[in-house]
Amino acid sequence: MEQDPFSDNANQIFTKFLSKIMFGLEKIEIDGYKIGPSIILLNYIGSHPDRTMSEISQFLNVPASTATRRIEKLDQFGFIERRIGKKDRRSVKLCLSDKGMRIYNKFIMNRMKGLLALKTELSPQEFGSFFKIIKMFNELENTFGI
């Protein structure tokens, strides 16, 4: 039986889903480092090296001052390196240090293991539907009040 998307039960299920994602981020710890939501930034810099603070603040959709505070946590862990721009020596590019890259690679491996476990639990059609829903969710940014 299909769930009415406007029922209280559907709202509770969706809220629980969002809570698990948000509170799950708070609990992320790799190699003893309590990275928490900073994993999103670590993942971004790992997959997009040599970014400026301006590019990072655009990605996070926050002012540069907020992006700087978020970078500080990764910097305190020793996960970030700052490089002087080759074309514009006034520009500073951020990338992951060797230590940050090790943590990033572990995060990617854990994510791949999770996807593999999910793939073994779902039929090919369910797995395809899951990614279709995730893609739609990403495209409907800010629609769900997040």
C-alpha positions as CSV (number, residue, x, y, z in Angstrom):
1,M,0.0,0.0,0.0
2,E,1.4,3.4,-1.0
3,Q,2.1,6.0,1.7
4,D,0.1,9.2,1.5
5,P,2.9,11.8,1.3
6,F,0.9,14.3,3.4
7,S,0.0,12.0,6.2
8,D,1.5,12.5,9.7
9,N,3.2,9.1,9.4
10,A,4.9,10.0,6.1
11,N,6.0,13.3,7.6
12,Q,7.5,11.5,10.6
13,I,9.3,9.0,8.4
14,F,10.8,11.8,6.3
15,T,11.8,13.8,9.4
16,K,13.4,10.7,10.9
17,F,15.3,10.2,7.6
18,L,16.6,13.7,7.6
19,S,17.5,13.5,11.3
20,K,19.6,10.4,10.7
21,I,21.5,12.1,8.0
22,M,22.1,15.3,10.0
23,F,22.9,13.6,13.3
24,G,24.9,10.9,11.5
25,L,27.2,13.6,10.3
26,E,27.7,14.8,13.8
27,K,29.0,11.3,14.8
28,I,31.6,10.8,12.0
29,E,34.9,9.8,13.4
30,I,37.8,8.5,11.4
31,D,41.1,7.3,13.0
32,G,40.1,9.0,16.2
33,Y,39.4,12.4,14.6
34,K,35.9,13.6,15.4
35,I,35.4,15.2,12.0
36,G,31.6,15.5,12.1
37,P,30.0,17.7,9.5
38,S,33.5,18.9,8.4
39,I,33.6,15.7,6.3
40,I,31.5,17.5,3.7
41,L,34.2,20.1,3.3
42,L,37.0,17.5,3.5
43,N,35.2,15.5,0.7
44,Y,34.8,18.7,-1.4
45,I,38.5,19.7,-1.1
46,G,39.6,16.1,-1.7
47,S,37.7,15.9,-4.9
48,H,38.3,19.5,-5.9
49,P,41.9,20.4,-4.9
50,D,43.4,23.8,-5.1
51,R,40.3,25.8,-4.3
52,T,40.2,29.3,-3.0
53,M,38.3,30.4,0.1
54,S,35.9,32.2,-2.3
55,E,35.2,28.9,-4.1
56,I,34.7,27.1,-0.9
57,S,32.3,29.7,0.5
58,Q,30.3,29.4,-2.8
59,F,30.2,25.6,-2.4
60,L,29.0,25.9,1.2
61,N,26.7,28.8,0.3
62,V,28.0,30.8,3.3
63,P,30.0,34.0,3.7
64,A,33.8,33.8,3.5
65,S,34.0,34.3,7.3
66,T,31.9,31.3,8.0
67,A,33.8,29.2,5.4
68,T,37.1,30.3,7.1
69,R,35.8,29.0,10.5
70,R,34.8,25.7,9.0
71,I,38.3,25.3,7.4
72,E,39.9,26.0,10.8
73,K,38.7,22.7,12.2
74,L,40.3,20.8,9.3
75,D,43.4,22.9,9.7
76,Q,43.6,22.1,13.4
77,F,43.6,18.4,12.5
78,G,46.4,19.0,10.0
79,F,44.3,18.0,7.1
80,I,44.7,21.2,5.0
81,E,47.7,22.7,3.1
82,R,47.7,26.3,1.8
83,R,49.5,26.9,-1.5
84,I,50.3,30.2,-3.2
85,G,48.6,30.5,-6.6
86,K,50.9,30.0,-9.6
87,K,49.3,32.6,-11.8
88,D,48.3,35.1,-9.1
89,R,50.7,35.0,-6.1
90,R,48.1,36.9,-4.0
91,S,45.7,33.9,-4.2
92,V,45.9,31.1,-1.7
93,K,44.7,27.6,-2.8
94,L,43.6,25.0,-0.3
95,C,44.2,21.3,-0.7
96,L,44.5,18.2,1.5
97,S,47.7,17.4,3.3
98,D,49.0,13.8,3.2
99,K,47.2,13.3,6.5
100,G,44.0,14.8,5.1
101,M,44.2,12.7,2.0
102,R,44.5,9.5,4.1
103,I,41.4,10.4,6.0
104,Y,39.6,11.4,2.7
105,N,40.5,8.0,1.1
106,K,39.2,6.2,4.2
107,F,36.0,8.1,4.0
108,I,35.6,7.2,0.3
109,M,36.3,3.5,1.0
110,N,33.7,3.5,3.8
111,R,31.2,5.2,1.5
112,M,31.9,2.6,-1.2
113,K,31.5,-0.3,1.3
114,G,28.1,1.2,2.4
115,L,27.0,1.5,-1.3
116,L,28.1,-2.1,-1.9
117,A,26.2,-3.3,1.1
118,L,23.1,-1.4,-0.1
119,K,23.5,-2.8,-3.6
120,T,23.5,-6.4,-2.2
121,E,20.3,-5.7,-0.2
122,L,18.3,-4.2,-3.0
123,S,17.2,-5.5,-6.4
124,P,18.8,-3.8,-9.4
125,Q,15.5,-1.9,-9.9
126,E,15.3,-0.8,-6.3
127,F,19.0,0.3,-6.4
128,G,18.3,2.3,-9.6
129,S,15.2,3.8,-8.0
130,F,17.2,4.7,-4.9
131,F,19.7,6.7,-6.9
132,K,16.9,8.3,-8.9
133,I,15.4,9.6,-5.7
134,I,18.7,10.8,-4.4
135,K,19.3,12.7,-7.6
136,M,15.8,14.3,-7.4
137,F,16.4,15.2,-3.8
138,N,19.7,16.9,-4.7
139,E,18.0,18.8,-7.6
140,L,15.2,20.0,-5.3
141,E,17.6,22.0,-3.1
142,N,15.9,23.9,-0.3
143,T,12.5,22.4,-1.2
144,F,12.4,20.4,2.0
145,G,13.3,23.1,4.4
146,I,17.0,22.1,4.7
